[in-house]
Amino acid sequence: MRIHTDKLNETNVRAALAAAKKAGRIPTHVVFKTLSEHGSRDYARSFEVQLESLDKVSGDGRRQGNSGSYGAGDNYSATYDEWGWFLSELYTRDEYMRAGAKSSPYYADDDDFMEKTGLSYNSEVLRRNLTWPNAEDGGDPYPFTTSRLSGTAGNKGRGRVSGNDLPRFIYDAAVANPGKLIYGYVRYMPRTLADVPA
């Protein structure tokens, strides 16, 4: 993933991974496969970053990483959640950082990251939303999932949406059947405080 930034340097990027590990969000066996500095047209610099795991635990959602030459390598790719916690740490250091190309970024900035991941990697804000009095949908601002992968190992943040853009009949069917897959892609699964990482 290419990360474009005005504030980050290699030390900050390494510190972000170390902080996520220290907080217990990323296992210690996840390391940088690639971390190299490059130029950027829109920012002071960019970094090419790839994370990999030196180990695989049964059921952790990992797959063998691509070595770049003739198929899979010896190590494993980082999970979606590991990337999520790593990027969350980077965004605490540079909220305007862009992840990906300008024309089609994965995340344009911190706000875009929080929206596209449904606050899954900002426990403090999510916890505050879940305890807010009289909050709609029990407080979860992103109570729907729109991916078959959502909630599985390594994919807890993927596909979380508010539901505002769903057709009304799908919205109503999903709310009436919590946890059930509706029309092959939507589930109503509002999170509770017990679902928020400590």
C-alpha positions in Angstrom: 0.0 0.0 0.0 1.3 3.4 -0.9 0.9 6.0 1.9 1.2 9.7 1.1 2.0 12.1 3.9 3.3 15.5 4.9 4.0 14.6 8.5 5.2 11.0 8.8 8.7 9.8 8.4 10.1 6.2 8.7 10.5 6.5 12.4 6.8 7.5 12.8 5.7 4.6 10.6 7.7 2.1 12.6 6.4 3.6 15.8 2.8 3.1 14.6 3.3 -0.6 14.1 5.1 -0.8 17.5 2.2 1.0 19.2 -0.4 -1.3 17.8 1.6 -4.3 18.9 2.1 -2.8 22.4 -1.7 -2.2 22.7 -2.3 -5.9 21.8 -4.1 -5.0 18.6 -1.5 -6.6 16.3 0.5 -9.8 17.1 4.2 -9.5 17.6 4.9 -11.8 14.6 3.6 -9.1 12.2 6.4 -7.2 10.6 7.2 -5.0 7.7 7.8 -6.9 4.5 8.4 -3.6 2.7 8.9 -0.1 4.1 10.5 2.3 1.6 10.3 6.0 1.1 9.4 7.6 -2.2 8.4 10.9 -3.7 4.8 12.1 -4.0 3.2 14.7 -6.3 0.7 15.9 -3.7 2.5 15.4 -0.4 6.0 15.8 1.0 6.7 12.1 0.6 5.2 8.7 0.3 5.9 5.2 1.7 5.4 1.8 0.2 4.3 -0.4 3.0 3.6 -4.1 3.1 2.9 -6.0 6.3 3.4 -9.8 6.7 3.2 -12.3 9.4 5.9 -14.8 10.2 3.4 -17.2 11.7 -0.1 -18.5 11.1 -2.6 -19.3 13.9 -5.4 -21.6 12.9 -8.5 -19.6 12.1 -6.9 -16.2 12.0 -7.9 -15.6 8.4 -4.4 -15.4 7.0 -3.4 -16.6 3.5 0.1 -17.1 2.2 1.6 -13.9 0.9 2.6 -13.4 -2.7 6.4 -13.4 -3.0 6.2 -11.4 -6.2 7.9 -14.1 -8.2 6.3 -17.4 -9.1 3.5 -17.5 -6.6 3.2 -17.7 -2.8 6.1 -17.0 -0.5 7.0 -18.5 2.9 5.3 -16.0 5.1 1.6 -14.9 5.4 -0.2 -11.7 4.6 -1.4 -9.4 7.3 -5.2 -9.5 8.0 -7.6 -6.7 7.2 -7.9 -6.0 11.0 -4.1 -5.8 11.4 -4.0 -3.3 8.5 -6.9 -1.4 10.2 -5.2 -1.1 13.5 -1.9 -0.1 11.8 -3.6 2.6 9.7 -5.5 3.8 12.8 -2.2 4.4 14.5 -0.8 6.2 11.4 -3.9 8.5 11.3 -3.3 9.5 14.9 0.0 10.8 13.7 -1.2 12.4 10.4 -5.0 12.8 10.0 -4.6 14.0 6.4 -2.5 11.1 5.2 -3.8 9.4 2.1 -3.7 5.6 1.6 -3.6 4.8 -2.1 -3.6 6.6 -5.3 -5.2 10.1 -5.6 -7.6 9.0 -8.3 -9.0 6.0 -6.2 -7.6 6.1 -2.7 -8.4 3.3 -0.2 -8.7 6.1 2.4 -8.5 9.8 1.5 -7.9 10.9 5.1 -8.8 10.1 8.7 -12.5 10.9 8.3 -12.8 8.7 5.2 -11.0 5.9 7.0 -13.4 6.1 10.0 -16.4 6.1 7.7 -15.3 3.3 5.4 -14.4 1.1 8.4 -17.4 2.0 10.5 -15.3 3.3 13.4 -14.1 -0.3 13.9 -10.5 1.0 14.6 -11.4 3.9 16.8 -12.6 2.2 20.0 -12.9 5.5 22.0 -15.3 7.1 19.5 -17.2 3.9 18.9 -17.6 3.4 22.7 -18.8 7.0 23.1 -21.4 6.4 20.4 -22.6 3.2 21.9 -23.2 4.8 25.3 -24.8 8.0 24.0 -28.3 8.4 25.5 -31.2 7.9 23.1 -28.9 7.1 20.2 -30.5 5.6 17.1 -29.8 1.9 16.5 -28.6 1.4 20.0 -25.8 3.9 19.4 -23.9 2.1 16.6 -23.6 4.6 13.8 -22.8 1.8 11.3 -25.1 -1.1 12.3 -25.2 -2.8 8.9 -22.6 -4.9 7.2 -22.5 -5.2 3.4 -19.9 -7.8 2.9 -20.0 -11.6 3.4 -16.6 -11.2 5.1 -17.7 -8.8 7.8 -17.3 -10.2 11.2 -15.0 -13.0 10.2 -11.5 -13.3 11.3 -9.4 -10.5 10.0 -12.4 -8.6 8.5 -14.3 -7.0 11.4 -14.2 -3.5 10.0 -15.0 -4.3 6.4 -18.3 -3.3 4.9 -19.8 -1.5 7.9 -22.4 1.1 6.8 -25.0 3.4 8.3 -27.7 2.0 6.1 -28.8 5.4 4.9 -28.0 4.5 1.3 -29.8 1.1 1.4 -33.2 0.7 -0.4 -35.9 1.0 2.2 -37.3 -2.5 1.7 -33.8 -4.0 2.3 -33.2 -1.8 5.3 -36.5 -2.9 6.8 -36.0 -6.6 6.0 -32.5 -6.5 7.6 -33.7 -4.7 10.8 -36.6 -7.3 11.1 -34.1 -10.2 10.8 -30.9 -9.2 12.9 -27.8 -11.2 11.9 -29.5 -12.8 8.9 -28.0 -12.3 5.4 -30.6 -10.3 3.4 -30.6 -10.3 -0.4 -27.2 -11.9 -0.3 -25.2 -8.9 1.0 -26.7 -7.1 4.0 -26.9 -7.9 7.6 -28.2 -5.8 10.5 -25.6 -6.4 13.2 -25.4 -3.3 15.5 -22.4 -3.6 17.9 -22.7 -3.4 21.7 -20.1 -2.3 24.2 -19.0 -5.9 24.6 -18.0 -5.9 20.9 -15.6 -2.9 21.4 -12.0 -3.9 22.0 -10.6 -2.8 25.4 
